[in-house]
Amino acid sequence: MHENTERTLSRDVEAIQIPAGNKITLSAGTTVFITQSLGGSYTVATEYGLARINEENADALGLEQRTAEKPQSEGPVDEKAVWDMLKTCYDPEIPVNIVDLGLIYDCTVTPRDGAGASVNVKMTLTAPGCGMGPVIANEAKSKIEALPGVDEADVELVWDPPWNQSMISEVGKMQLGII
């Protein structure tokens, strides 16, 4: 892991401003402090606040791109595989995956005639005004669509019921030290 390390960007890099969700460009030579490196992205502290840098830009941080093994599957799409993939998505400010954080309300895998499947996920956020919602939802969608046999995924942001800390799993509570 690369948490709690200082890095100087070797080139300009696109990032997402946290929590606003705005795209920004961090300039070459900018010093950043990696606060979290989970799920294929890096949360960095800059003089302008927090930002998220995607794995494809790891080289700008002086790091090698991590290569995740593509899940192998034969036959129909397994709902457990979808849940496991969702566990690789993280809130950029909280070091707990979105499943254990209690943000996933529903996951439905619908086989299609012939081959493949459609996956529909309903998720929420810890706060309705969080600008990172679309970023996290798009990451979840992309990761689900990378699963063998998944033809299409839809991740819908919902607000009912409102999220609260009681929705965090026991594992998530242990990770956050609130158990």
C-alpha positions as CSV (number, residue, x, y, z in Angstrom):
1,M,0.0,0.0,0.0
2,H,1.1,3.6,-0.6
3,E,-1.0,5.3,2.1
4,N,0.7,8.1,4.0
5,T,3.4,8.8,1.5
6,E,4.4,12.0,-0.2
7,R,4.8,12.1,-4.0
8,T,5.6,14.7,-6.6
9,L,3.7,14.4,-9.8
10,S,5.9,13.7,-12.8
11,R,3.4,15.0,-15.3
12,D,0.1,16.8,-15.5
13,V,-2.7,14.5,-14.4
14,E,-6.5,14.6,-14.5
15,A,-8.1,14.1,-11.1
16,I,-11.5,14.3,-9.5
17,Q,-11.9,16.9,-6.7
18,I,-13.4,15.5,-3.5
19,P,-16.2,15.8,-2.4
20,A,-17.4,18.1,-5.3
21,G,-16.8,15.6,-8.0
22,N,-15.3,18.2,-10.4
23,K,-12.6,17.3,-12.9
24,I,-9.3,19.1,-12.3
25,T,-5.8,19.0,-13.6
26,L,-3.0,18.7,-11.1
27,S,0.2,20.1,-12.6
28,A,3.6,18.3,-13.0
29,G,5.7,19.2,-10.0
30,T,2.8,19.3,-7.6
31,T,3.5,17.6,-4.3
32,V,0.7,15.3,-3.1
33,F,0.2,13.1,-0.1
34,I,-1.4,9.7,-0.8
35,T,-4.1,9.2,1.9
36,Q,-5.8,6.1,0.5
37,S,-4.9,3.6,-2.3
38,L,-7.8,1.2,-2.5
39,G,-9.9,-0.2,-5.3
40,G,-7.8,1.0,-8.2
41,S,-7.5,4.6,-7.3
42,Y,-5.5,7.0,-5.2
43,T,-6.9,9.6,-2.9
44,V,-4.4,12.4,-2.5
45,A,-4.2,15.5,-0.4
46,T,-3.1,18.6,-2.2
47,E,-2.8,22.2,-1.3
48,Y,-6.3,22.6,-2.8
49,G,-7.9,19.8,-0.8
50,L,-8.5,16.1,-1.6
51,A,-8.5,14.6,-5.1
52,R,-8.9,11.2,-6.6
53,I,-6.4,9.9,-9.2
54,N,-7.3,6.8,-11.3
55,E,-5.0,3.8,-11.5
56,E,-4.3,4.6,-15.2
57,N,-2.3,7.6,-13.9
58,A,-0.3,5.8,-11.3
59,D,2.9,6.6,-13.3
60,A,2.3,10.3,-12.6
61,L,2.7,9.4,-8.9
62,G,5.9,7.4,-9.6
63,L,4.1,4.1,-9.1
64,E,3.5,1.1,-11.3
65,Q,0.0,0.4,-12.4
66,R,-1.5,-2.4,-10.4
67,T,-2.8,-5.2,-12.6
68,A,-6.0,-6.9,-11.3
69,E,-6.7,-10.4,-12.4
70,K,-9.8,-10.5,-14.6
71,P,-12.3,-12.8,-13.0
72,Q,-12.9,-16.0,-14.9
73,S,-16.3,-17.5,-15.1
74,E,-18.1,-20.1,-17.2
75,G,-21.9,-20.2,-17.4
76,P,-24.4,-17.7,-16.1
77,V,-23.3,-14.6,-14.2
78,D,-23.1,-15.4,-10.5
79,E,-24.7,-12.7,-8.2
80,K,-21.9,-13.4,-5.7
81,A,-19.3,-12.4,-8.3
82,V,-21.1,-9.1,-8.7
83,W,-21.2,-8.4,-5.0
84,D,-17.5,-9.4,-4.8
85,M,-16.7,-6.9,-7.6
86,L,-18.7,-4.2,-5.8
87,K,-16.4,-4.8,-2.8
88,T,-13.5,-3.4,-4.9
89,C,-15.2,0.0,-5.1
90,Y,-14.4,2.5,-2.3
91,D,-15.6,5.8,-1.1
92,P,-12.5,8.1,-1.6
93,E,-12.8,9.5,1.9
94,I,-13.6,6.4,3.8
95,P,-11.4,3.3,3.7
96,V,-14.3,0.8,3.5
97,N,-15.7,-0.7,0.4
98,I,-19.2,0.4,-0.7
99,V,-20.8,-2.9,0.2
100,D,-19.5,-3.0,3.8
101,L,-20.3,0.7,4.1
102,G,-23.9,-0.2,3.5
103,L,-24.3,1.8,0.3
104,I,-25.6,-1.1,-1.9
105,Y,-29.3,-1.6,-1.4
106,D,-30.1,-4.1,-4.2
107,C,-28.4,-6.1,-6.8
108,T,-30.3,-8.0,-9.5
109,V,-28.8,-10.2,-12.2
110,T,-31.2,-10.9,-15.1
111,P,-30.1,-13.5,-17.6
112,R,-30.8,-12.6,-21.3
113,D,-32.0,-15.0,-24.0
114,G,-29.0,-16.7,-25.5
115,A,-26.1,-15.5,-23.5
116,G,-25.0,-12.8,-21.2
117,A,-26.8,-10.9,-18.4
118,S,-28.0,-7.5,-17.3
119,V,-27.1,-6.3,-13.8
120,N,-29.1,-3.6,-12.0
121,V,-27.8,-2.1,-8.8
122,K,-29.4,0.4,-6.5
123,M,-27.0,2.3,-4.3
124,T,-27.0,5.3,-2.1
125,L,-24.4,7.7,-0.6
126,T,-23.5,8.7,2.9
127,A,-24.7,12.2,2.1
128,P,-27.2,13.2,-0.7
129,G,-25.2,16.2,-1.8
130,C,-21.9,14.3,-2.4
131,G,-20.5,15.2,-5.8
132,M,-18.6,11.9,-5.8
133,G,-21.8,9.9,-6.2
134,P,-21.7,9.7,-10.0
135,V,-18.0,8.9,-9.9
136,I,-18.5,6.0,-7.5
137,A,-21.6,4.8,-9.5
138,N,-19.7,4.9,-12.8
139,E,-16.8,3.0,-11.2
140,A,-19.2,0.3,-10.0
141,K,-20.8,0.1,-13.4
142,S,-17.5,-0.2,-15.2
143,K,-16.3,-2.9,-12.8
144,I,-19.5,-4.9,-13.1
145,E,-19.4,-4.7,-16.9
146,A,-15.9,-6.1,-16.8
147,L,-17.2,-9.4,-15.3
148,P,-17.4,-12.2,-17.8
149,G,-21.0,-12.7,-19.1
150,V,-22.2,-9.2,-18.1
151,D,-23.5,-7.4,-21.2
152,E,-24.9,-4.4,-19.4
153,A,-25.0,-2.8,-16.0
154,D,-27.0,0.0,-14.5
155,V,-26.2,1.6,-11.2
156,E,-29.0,3.8,-9.9
157,L,-28.5,6.3,-7.1
158,V,-31.4,6.2,-4.7
159,W,-32.1,8.0,-1.5
160,D,-34.8,5.9,0.1
161,P,-34.2,4.7,2.7
162,P,-31.7,7.4,3.8
163,W,-28.3,6.0,4.7
164,N,-27.2,5.9,8.3
165,Q,-24.4,4.3,10.2
166,S,-26.4,1.3,11.3
167,M,-26.2,0.1,7.6
168,I,-22.5,-0.4,7.9
169,S,-21.6,-4.1,8.1
170,E,-19.8,-5.6,11.1
171,V,-16.6,-5.8,9.0
172,G,-17.0,-2.1,8.0
173,K,-17.6,-1.1,11.6
174,M,-14.4,-2.9,12.7
175,Q,-12.4,-1.2,9.9
176,L,-13.7,2.1,11.1
177,G,-13.1,1.4,14.7
178,I,-16.8,2.0,15.7
179,I,-17.5,-1.5,17.1
